[in-house]
Amino acid sequence: MGYIPPPSGSRVTQGLIAYWIFDEKSGNIVVDQIGSTDLTLSGDYSWLTGTNGLFVTNGRGVAPGTEIITALKASNRFTLEVWVEPANLTQTGPARIFAITQDPSYHNMHLGQYTNDTVTGGVSLRINKRVGGTNTYVTDANLTLNMTHLVYVFDGTDKLLYINGALHGTYPAAADPAIPLILADSWTDTDMIVIANENNPEGLPDNDRPYTGLYKQIALYNRVLTQEEVTINYNVGANIIEGIMPPDSPTNIRFEQ
């Protein structure tokens, strides 16, 4: 049977391997609703109480990356989807919204926000910092201080960025177009999943890349989401209005923007 779009009001779940909805409202754990990659929080953060959401000011969430890395190396594709609201447009580093990383110098991928003398509210799309990959600075992303839907796709050849449901741009993933990126050959299994900062277990100030803002959802797929599927998830929205069903029935989640 071919692909069947989800029912109206439901998110796309085919290929979903990790999903954080930030509805815990207390504590230091963000539960992965699909897999076992629960994030442990540290530093400065606060939970929303009336709806789902985590505001991070100077902290991070960290989890072992082995489960996710294994899945993405097998597919050689991924789609990272985040709902975030930046606290400011001057964050740089780039500030890590999401990363699969060892440290600032060595990591598999990241989605970040940055600014410089000529760019405000830019987006950074990194893949394979160790070997063969590229870091794309999307200078015309023009992020705002509003809740924003960002989708970063790697299709085996290119990186695609969607902003609020619309394709913003397509960018080469490989430093040398003649040498395709094979994640199984270049990704390190021991990298960590990190949100709102870099992995920095030694606490070195120069290794921090803090992101300040509100997180509503993060989803990770082991395949390419199409434009239609990105639009479906965007239209479903960021705010949870009903409780989540068991992880084997993720299509029962309902949302509102």
N, C-alpha and C positions, 0 to 999 in steps of 0.2 A: 504494500500500500504506500502511496506517495505521501508527501507532507500535507498535513491537514492544519489549517490555521486554527489558533485557539478560539474558544467562544468569545463573543463580544464581552468586553470588560475584563478579560483575563490576559495575563502576560504570556509571552512566548517562553516555553519551557524545554523544547527539544534541544539537547546538547548542553543544558545548564548543569554546570559542575560545582558551582559555589554561589551562595546567595546570602548576603547580609542585609537585613532590613532595619536594624537599629531600633528595635521596639522593646528593648529590655528595661529601659527607664531607670535602672539603677545597677550598681555593681561595676565590675571591671572586665566583663566578658561580653563580646559580641558573637552571638551564635551563628554559625554557618547552617542555614536551613536545609541545605542539600547534602553537603559532604561533612567532613569532620574538621574543617579548618577554622576553628573558633579563634577569634582574635582576642588577645590579652591586652588591655589598655593600661597605659601608665602616663604620668605627667598630668597636665591640666586639661580637664574635659568636663562637660556637664551634659546630662540627659534632658531631652524634652519630656514632658509628662503628659501633655494633652494629645500627643500623636507620636509617631515614630521619629526619631532623630537624635543625633549626637553632635554636639558642638565641641570642637577641639580648638584650644587656644595655644597650647605649647605641650603637646603630648604625641602619642602614637599608639597604634594598635599593631600587634605583631603575632604571627603564627608560623609554624614550620610550613615550608612550601612544597614538600615532597609530593603529596597527593595531587596537587594542582599541576605542578611541573611535569609529572609523569603523564598526566592526561594531555597536556598541551604539546609535549614532545611527540606523543603518538599521533596526534591529529595534524601537527604542523600548521595549525590555524588557531585563531582565538578571536573572541569579541569580548571586550571589557566595557561594561556599561555602568555609569555612575550618575547619581543625582546628588549634586552638591550646590551649596550657596557660599561663594567666597565672602570672607569677612572684609577683604580689601582687594584692590587691584594692583598693589605694589609688591606683592609677594614674588620672590625670586629664588634662585638656587640651581635649577628650578625647584619650587616647592613641590614636594611629592604628594599628590592626591592618592595615588596607588602605585605600588612598586613590587616587583619580584626581584629581590636584591640581596647582595652580601654587604655592600657598603657603597658610598658614592662613586668609587672608582670601578667597581665590578658588579654589574647586575644584568639580569636577563631582560628586563623591560621596566618602563615606568610611564605613567601619565602625570604630567606636572603642569604647574602654572608659573609664569615668569614675567618679568618686566625688565626693561633697560631704559636707556636715555631716549629711545625713539618708540618703544612699544609698551603699551599698557594692556594688561589682561590678555597676554599671549598664552599659548598652550604648547607644551613640549611633549613629543611622542618619541620615546627612546625604545630601541630594540637592539639586543645583542651588543652591549657596550664592550664586552670582552674581545669579540672578534667579528668582523664582517658586517656589522650592523650600522645603523644610522641614528642620529638624533635630529629630529625635524622640529624646528622652531616655527610654529604657525603664528606669524606676526599679525595676521589680520583676523584672529579669532574674536577679538573684541568682547571678551567676557564682561559681564555686568555683575552687579551685586545682587541679582535675582537668583532664585532657584534655577539651576541649569542642568540640562540632560546632556551628558557627554558620552559618546560611544567611540571607542578606539578599536578598529578592526585590523587584524593582520591576516591577509588572504593567501599567504605563501609567497607572494611577490611584492605586494604594496601594503602600505599603511593607509587606512581611510579614517577620517575624522567626521563624525556627525555631531552637529550642535542643534539641540532642540528639535530633533526629528529630521533635520535636513542635512544632506551630504555637503560638508564644507570644503573638503579637498581630498585628493589622493596623492600619496607621496611615496617615493621609492624606499623600500626597506633595506635593501642590500647596498653596501658601500660600493661594490663592484657589480653592476647589473649582470655580468656574465657568470657570476658565482651566486646561485640562489641560496637563500638562507634555509638551512635545515636545523630546526630547533633541537632535534635529537643529537646533533653533532656539536652544538655550541652552547646549549643551556646547561647550567650547573644545578644538580639536584638539591644541593644544600642551601640554596638561596631561601630567604624568608619572604613571607607575604607581609607587607607593611603598608599601613595607611597613615596619612597626615605627617609623615616624616621619613627619613632614611633609617635603615637598620644601623644602630649604633650601640652595640652592647657594652662597649668600653666607655661610653659617655664622653667621647671627644668632641669638644665644641665645634671644631672645624668639619665634623662629619654630619652635623645636623642639617636638614633641609626642611624646616617646619612649614606645614600648611595650616592656615587658620581658616576655619569655616565650618559650615553645618553639613553633615552627612545624612542623607535620607535612605539611600539604597546603593548597594554595589552588587552587580551580577557578573559572573564570568562564564562564558560558553566555550566549548572546545570545537567550535565551528564558526563560520562566517554568517552573521545575520544579514539578511537582505534589507534593502531599503524599506520594503513593506513591513518587515518584522521590526525594524527600528521604529518605524512610525507607530506600529501597534503598541509597543512598550511605552513610547512617549505619550501617546494618547491615554493610556491607562493611568499614568501619573505616578507621583512620588509618595503620597500620604496613604498609610494603611487605615482603613475604616472598619475592617472586620479582622478578627483573629486569624492567625495562620493555621491551616490544616496540617496534618502530618506531612513530613518531607516527601513521602511518596505520592502526595496529591497536591503539588504546588500550584496547579491551575485553579485551585479553589480560593486563592488569595484574591481579594478585591481591593481596589484602590480608588483614590480620588486625587485630582490635582489641587 
